[in-house]
Amino acid sequence: MIAVIDYNMGNIRSLGYALQRLGAEWKLTSCAEEISAASHVILPGVGNAAEAMENLNRLQLPELIWKIRRPVLGICVGMQVMCRYSEEGDAECMGIFDAKVRRFKESPGVKVPNMGWSPLANMESKLFKGIESGEYVYFVHSYYAPLCPDTIATSRHPELFSAALKYENFYGCQFHPEKSGEVGSRILDNFLKL
């Protein structure tokens, strides 16, 4: 069973449909026992990093998440709160990934948030098995993780940033695989096969 962490921040409907299309059994939960027993854990995310951390702390989940030794995937804000810090709300985060999340700088020709389809590059993980460099995924974000030792894929807006991160059994996608069509479906399927 896949545990999708319920901390009032996720785009659960789209993620649920994506998992169902893959034939995956999943459950939305904030129960420590169910999360600990799951074969895979997903930390979805839509919204504000400071609020996300507040919700996770209220549910006493950060320490539990750190202890998980099965595959864990953070999506969008879910990935950002797995970093050390976010400028969004001056939030101290979980510190799984060695990155400080920053806000994109607005400039002529650069819109914030970064919203739409952008190509992936520099992919270095089983998460991207069968995905070619230059394939497009869907992003919606105003904050990003810079390149760091945990970077396993990049994209641009217009500067290079971490599109995905990995540390041990923890993975993060800044993009939304559940909204990224066939490419996103393959990435989710690869995650479920880890």
C-alpha positions in Angstrom: 0.0 0.0 0.0 1.2 3.5 -0.9 0.7 6.1 1.8 -0.1 9.6 0.5 0.5 11.9 3.5 -2.5 14.0 4.4 -1.3 17.3 5.8 -3.9 19.5 4.1 -1.5 20.7 1.3 -1.8 18.3 -1.5 -3.4 18.1 -5.0 -4.8 14.8 -4.0 -7.4 14.2 -6.7 -5.0 14.4 -9.6 -2.4 12.3 -7.8 -5.1 9.7 -6.8 -6.2 9.4 -10.4 -2.6 9.0 -11.6 -1.9 6.3 -9.1 -5.2 4.5 -10.0 -4.3 4.5 -13.7 -1.1 2.7 -12.7 -3.1 0.1 -10.8 -1.6 1.2 -7.4 -3.4 0.7 -4.1 -3.0 3.9 -2.1 -4.4 5.6 1.0 -4.6 9.2 2.1 -3.4 9.2 5.7 -1.7 11.1 8.5 -1.6 8.0 10.7 2.0 7.2 11.8 1.4 3.5 11.8 0.0 3.5 8.3 2.8 5.7 7.0 5.4 3.5 8.6 3.9 0.3 7.2 3.5 1.6 3.6 5.6 0.2 0.8 6.1 3.7 -0.6 5.3 7.2 0.8 4.3 10.3 -1.2 4.4 13.8 0.3 2.2 15.8 -2.2 2.3 19.6 -2.1 0.4 22.6 -3.3 0.7 25.9 -1.4 3.0 27.6 1.0 6.1 26.0 2.5 5.8 27.7 5.9 2.2 26.5 6.2 3.2 23.1 5.0 5.8 22.8 7.8 3.4 24.1 10.4 0.9 21.4 9.4 3.6 18.7 9.3 4.9 19.7 12.8 1.4 19.9 14.2 0.9 16.2 13.1 4.4 15.3 14.4 5.4 13.9 11.0 8.9 15.3 10.2 10.7 13.0 12.6 8.6 10.0 11.3 9.4 10.9 7.7 13.1 11.1 8.4 13.0 7.5 9.8 11.3 5.9 6.8 13.6 3.5 5.0 11.3 2.8 2.0 11.0 5.1 -1.0 9.6 8.5 -0.2 8.6 11.0 -3.0 8.0 14.7 -2.3 6.1 16.6 -5.0 6.4 20.4 -5.5 6.0 22.0 -2.0 6.4 18.4 -0.7 9.9 18.4 -2.1 10.7 21.9 -0.9 9.9 21.1 2.7 12.2 18.2 2.5 15.0 20.7 1.9 16.8 22.6 4.8 15.1 25.9 4.5 12.7 27.9 2.4 12.5 31.6 1.8 8.8 31.2 1.5 7.6 32.3 5.0 11.2 32.0 6.3 10.6 28.3 7.0 13.0 25.9 8.7 12.3 22.7 6.9 13.1 19.0 7.3 16.7 19.1 6.1 16.6 15.8 4.1 18.0 17.5 1.0 21.0 19.8 1.3 19.4 22.8 -0.3 17.9 26.2 0.6 14.8 27.0 -1.4 14.8 30.4 -3.0 12.3 32.6 -4.8 12.6 33.2 -8.5 13.6 36.8 -9.3 11.2 38.6 -11.6 12.8 40.3 -14.6 11.8 41.3 -18.1 10.6 38.2 -19.9 10.7 36.1 -16.7 7.3 35.4 -15.2 6.8 34.3 -11.6 5.4 31.8 -10.9 7.0 29.5 -13.4 3.9 27.8 -14.8 3.7 25.4 -17.7 5.6 22.7 -19.5 9.4 22.7 -19.4 12.0 20.2 -20.4 14.1 18.0 -18.1 17.8 17.6 -18.5 20.8 16.0 -16.7 18.7 13.1 -15.3 20.7 10.8 -13.0 18.4 8.3 -11.3 16.3 5.2 -11.8 13.4 7.6 -11.3 13.9 8.6 -14.9 14.3 5.2 -16.5 12.9 5.4 -20.0 12.7 9.2 -20.0 14.8 11.0 -22.6 16.6 14.3 -21.9 14.4 17.2 -23.3 11.0 15.5 -22.4 8.6 18.0 -20.9 6.9 18.0 -17.5 4.5 20.4 -15.8 5.7 23.0 -13.3 3.8 25.5 -11.1 6.1 27.2 -8.6 7.5 30.5 -7.5 10.3 29.0 -5.4 13.0 26.5 -6.4 15.9 24.5 -5.1 19.2 25.6 -6.6 21.7 23.0 -7.9 23.2 21.0 -5.1 24.8 17.7 -4.4 21.4 16.0 -4.3 20.3 17.3 -7.7 19.3 14.4 -10.1 17.5 16.4 -12.8 17.5 20.0 -13.9 15.3 22.5 -15.8 15.5 26.3 -16.5 13.5 29.4 -15.6 15.7 31.0 -17.1 18.5 29.9 -14.8 19.2 26.2 -14.2 17.5 24.8 -11.1 16.9 21.4 -9.5 13.9 19.8 -11.1 14.4 16.7 -8.9 16.5 15.7 -5.9 17.6 12.4 -4.2 19.2 11.5 -0.9 19.3 7.8 0.0 15.7 6.6 -0.3 14.2 10.1 -0.5 13.2 11.6 -3.9 11.7 15.0 -4.8 10.2 16.4 -7.9 9.6 20.1 -8.3 7.3 19.4 -11.2 4.0 17.6 -10.9 4.3 14.1 -12.3 0.6 13.6 -11.8 -0.1 16.4 -14.2 2.7 15.6 -16.7 0.9 13.2 -19.0 2.7 10.0 -20.2 6.1 11.2 -19.0 4.8 11.9 -15.5 3.1 8.5 -15.5 6.4 6.8 -16.3 8.1 8.7 -13.5 5.5 7.7 -11.0 5.6 4.1 -12.2 9.4 4.1 -11.9 9.0 5.4 -8.3 6.6 2.6 -7.5 9.1 0.0 -8.8 11.9 1.3 -6.5 
